[in-house]
Amino acid sequence: MTDTLKAIYHNGTFILKTPYDLPEGVEVELVVQSPQLVPPKISDLTDRETFLKQLVERMQQNPIPSNAPPVTRDMLHERR
């Protein structure tokens, strides 16, 4: 059985955002999806420079269209 549940991590405990009936002592597997971006761990300066150049090139090849609707702060956050 696979279900997706949302939880908040607080003081070393995962607190479910919605109730879910699980038997006491059941083992679960958690997959953490962080909302924060984590920079690549590139320690070599030459590799990092190459990576950043390629990143900028890809961004320049895929510009945001001038007629794209503006993105508001509220649009960036999940709403229910």
C-alpha positions, 0 to 999 in steps of 0.5 A: 500500500502506498499513500502520500501524506503531508507532515510538518517536522517539529521538535524531532517529530513528524506531525501529520497535517491530516489524520491517518489511521495507522496501526501502532508500531507500524513502520513507514518510509519517509521521503523528504522534499525540501522546498529550499534549493540546495546548491550543487556540491562542486568543490573544484573551482574550474568545474564550478565555473563550467557548471555556472556557465552552462547554467547561464547558457541554458537560461539564456536559451529559454527566456521567459516570454515577454507576454508571460503573466506575472507571478505573484507571491501567492501563486508560489505557495500551495493553497487548498 
